[in-house]
Amino acid sequence: MASVLFRFARDLRLEDHAGLAVAARHGVIVPALIIDPVLHARVAMSPRRASFFVHAVRALDEALRAQGSHLIVRRGPLRPTILALAGELDVRAVIWSASYDAAAMREESDLRAALEERGVITPIVHDAPAIPPEETAAAKLAPGEGYRALAPYIDVWRSREVTSHEAPLLMRFAEVNIESEPLPDENDFALTDVDDDATPSGAARKLKTFLRQDALQYDVAVNVPADVRTSHLSAHLSFGTIAARTVVRETKHRADDPFLLAEERASLRRFLRSLAQRDFFLQLSWYQPQTQSEPLQSKMRQFPFRTTHEHLEAWKEGKTGFPLVDAGMRQLHATGWMHPHVRSIAASFLCFDLEVDWRVGVEEWDRYLIEDEPALAAGNWQWVAGVGADLAAYPRIYNPVKGARRFDPEGVYARTWIAELAQGMARAPQSQPALPLFGKNGYPPPLLDHEQAARSFLERYSAFVNAATPADAPRSNR
Ligand SMILES: Cc1cc2nc3c(=O)[nH]c(=O)nc-3n(C[C@H](O)[C@H](O)[C@H](O)COP(=O)(O)OP(=O)(O)OC[C@H]3O[C@@H](n4cnc5c(N)ncnc54)[C@H](O)[C@@H]3O)c2cc1C
């Protein structure tokens, strides 16, 4: 039987795998991992991310060994490395799961062209999203473009069935006898401990536990910073130790329980919306890869965001004097994850209170986040900064003081992550407080007046938008 080369990257599992299902149709699978400069650079950005990746790769190799095969590891630029490997193995097909970040997409497009020139088959396979971009794009009046607005996308997404690629009939892995380099380890990356069990079985356990109880309270958890009951699946989804398809199917299955209360059903629906939002940003990047580095809204491409600010370091260090913002940054430093609602508040503070470019924020968080989802990072940061897919007429500027009063009224979240406040603060500060714990060695008072900063930003924003010519206006909303 012919063999086919399968290149793993951010799809580190054997279960419910769209790429492997396609590969299985072409022959016995030779599994490979290429640590190319683009993948290396992304993974190396954060030591926790690198550790997650290294563990997940190890688990993948073990799963392959249990099937009589193993990973062939090579290091080097993607195109020549794959071409050499494909030549060595004399395969007629090379398959991988598509990437959704601009740099990897460019590499993969070059590679595809070079392989096709040599008569090697390279079908495009979408594994990361639950619903492939082409499927939702086909529902558009102008197919082939994808969606630029979330609401109509979600309607189409909800109407689509999620395919399962569990246990394809013919899937077999080759007993390979060609040279392999060592699995990635501390010689490739700076590593540190992660709490997560970075394996497919760890992901499956996490999903099962989440769906049993926490998912039924997701509607609350996703808003309340101190509530830890969101899924915490982002790293697993980003490295493919679980398929988004599996998560969606299992969630829908959970929603079939006839004994759920209406609010529990609403929570599951809200969770599915988050997964749909993930697919939305993946398809946005697939059709508009330039949005990785520039605003989706053409009128905002020239907006003069600052590249720095006298309080930028304080924002990075979690020392702005706004507890929600600071606790979020410190949670990120301590764990490699930040609560979803706090992400919006901390990002809004950077973009509007400090008027600093969203790209500075993406880069800063990339130094700590475990998950590696550039398309989701850019999509969400642009959304918050008011330059992306959000169609609100004005940017939504979050008020970090009101946010604390409403969502962390007892200061539980703030006290968990801000050591200086752990003992002293009974309640989240409602205005600029003058307590002994705020001072030289304690927690700082707010570094700026939020209301004033927000107004000043809106003035600049209005002046800029009013000066923009109609030709700069955003294109179709859909
Ligand atoms: C400014 C900002 C930056 C962000 N940067 C990233 C990032 O770099 N990487 C990343 O994976 N997510 C990012 N998000 C989205 C979201 O905050 C995280 O996915 C979520 O906090 C991860 O926690 P969880 O796994 O418990 O998510 P849950 O709330 O349990 O959601 C389940 C999954 O749905 C997806 N999801 C949830 N919310 C969103 C969303 N707003 N957009 C797209 N997908 C979503 C994620 O894959 C998540 O793991 C960002 C959000 C904001 C506001």
The ligand as a MOL file (V3000), in Angstrom:
LIG
                    3D

  0  0  0     0  0            999 V3000
M  V30 BEGIN CTAB
M  V30 COUNTS 53 58 0 0 0
M  V30 BEGIN ATOM
M  V30 1 C -8.2280 40.9500 24.4020 0
M  V30 2 C -8.4500 39.4730 24.2660 0
M  V30 3 C -7.4250 38.6520 23.8470 0
M  V30 4 C -7.6270 37.2820 23.7010 0
M  V30 5 N -6.5820 36.5130 23.2870 0
M  V30 6 C -6.7610 35.1950 23.1070 0
M  V30 7 C -5.6730 34.3740 22.6740 0
M  V30 8 O -4.5510 34.8380 22.4540 0
M  V30 9 N -5.9160 33.0410 22.5020 0
M  V30 10 C -7.1440 32.4920 22.7520 0
M  V30 11 O -7.3000 31.2750 22.6040 0
M  V30 12 N -8.1810 33.2500 23.1580 0
M  V30 13 C -8.0330 34.5700 23.3440 0
M  V30 14 N -9.0850 35.3360 23.7810 0
M  V30 15 C -10.4200 34.7220 23.8730 0
M  V30 16 C -10.8260 34.1740 25.2490 0
M  V30 17 O -10.6500 35.1530 26.2330 0
M  V30 18 C -10.0470 32.9190 25.6270 0
M  V30 19 O -10.1620 31.9670 24.5960 0
M  V30 20 C -10.6230 32.3100 26.9160 0
M  V30 21 O -10.4430 33.1950 27.9690 0
M  V30 22 C -9.8980 31.0150 27.2320 0
M  V30 23 O -10.3810 30.4800 28.4360 0
M  V30 24 P -11.2730 29.1640 28.4280 0
M  V30 25 O -10.5900 28.1160 27.6530 0
M  V30 26 O -11.6870 28.8770 29.8260 0
M  V30 27 O -12.5080 29.6560 27.5560 0
M  V30 28 P -14.0520 29.3370 27.6070 0
M  V30 29 O -14.7400 30.5720 27.9960 0
M  V30 30 O -14.3470 28.1140 28.3630 0
M  V30 31 O -14.3930 29.0900 26.0620 0
M  V30 32 C -14.1170 27.8460 25.4080 0
M  V30 33 C -13.2760 28.0910 24.2090 0
M  V30 34 O -13.9570 28.9280 23.2780 0
M  V30 35 C -13.0310 29.7720 22.6290 0
M  V30 36 N -13.3410 31.1680 22.9470 0
M  V30 37 C -13.8540 31.6570 24.0920 0
M  V30 38 N -13.9870 32.9970 24.0060 0
M  V30 39 C -13.5500 33.3400 22.7900 0
M  V30 40 C -13.4230 34.5750 22.1060 0
M  V30 41 N -13.7570 35.7440 22.6580 0
M  V30 42 N -12.9130 34.5660 20.8630 0
M  V30 43 C -12.5520 33.4120 20.2770 0
M  V30 44 N -12.6310 32.2200 20.8720 0
M  V30 45 C -13.1360 32.1850 22.1070 0
M  V30 46 C -11.6460 29.4220 23.1640 0
M  V30 47 O -11.0350 28.4930 22.3060 0
M  V30 48 C -11.9710 28.8110 24.5130 0
M  V30 49 O -10.9890 27.9230 24.9720 0
M  V30 50 C -8.9010 36.7190 23.9620 0
M  V30 51 C -9.9340 37.5510 24.4020 0
M  V30 52 C -9.7080 38.9040 24.5630 0
M  V30 53 C -10.8450 39.7800 25.0120 0
M  V30 END ATOM
M  V30 BEGIN BOND
M  V30 1 1 1 2
M  V30 2 1 2 3
M  V30 3 2 2 52
M  V30 4 2 3 4
M  V30 5 1 4 5
M  V30 6 1 4 50
M  V30 7 2 5 6
M  V30 8 1 6 7
M  V30 9 1 6 13
M  V30 10 2 7 8
M  V30 11 1 7 9
M  V30 12 1 9 10
M  V30 13 2 10 11
M  V30 14 1 10 12
M  V30 15 2 12 13
M  V30 16 1 13 14
M  V30 17 1 14 15
M  V30 18 1 14 50
M  V30 19 1 15 16
M  V30 20 1 16 17
M  V30 21 1 16 18
M  V30 22 1 18 19
M  V30 23 1 18 20
M  V30 24 1 20 21
M  V30 25 1 20 22
M  V30 26 1 22 23
M  V30 27 1 23 24
M  V30 28 2 24 25
M  V30 29 1 24 26
M  V30 30 1 24 27
M  V30 31 1 27 28
M  V30 32 2 28 29
M  V30 33 1 28 30
M  V30 34 1 28 31
M  V30 35 1 31 32
M  V30 36 1 32 33
M  V30 37 1 33 34
M  V30 38 1 33 48
M  V30 39 1 34 35
M  V30 40 1 35 36
M  V30 41 1 35 46
M  V30 42 1 36 37
M  V30 43 1 36 45
M  V30 44 2 37 38
M  V30 45 1 38 39
M  V30 46 1 39 40
M  V30 47 2 39 45
M  V30 48 1 40 41
M  V30 49 2 40 42
M  V30 50 1 42 43
M  V30 51 2 43 44
M  V30 52 1 44 45
M  V30 53 1 46 47
M  V30 54 1 46 48
M  V30 55 1 48 49
M  V30 56 2 50 51
M  V30 57 1 51 52
M  V30 58 1 52 53
M  V30 END BOND
M  V30 END CTAB
M  END
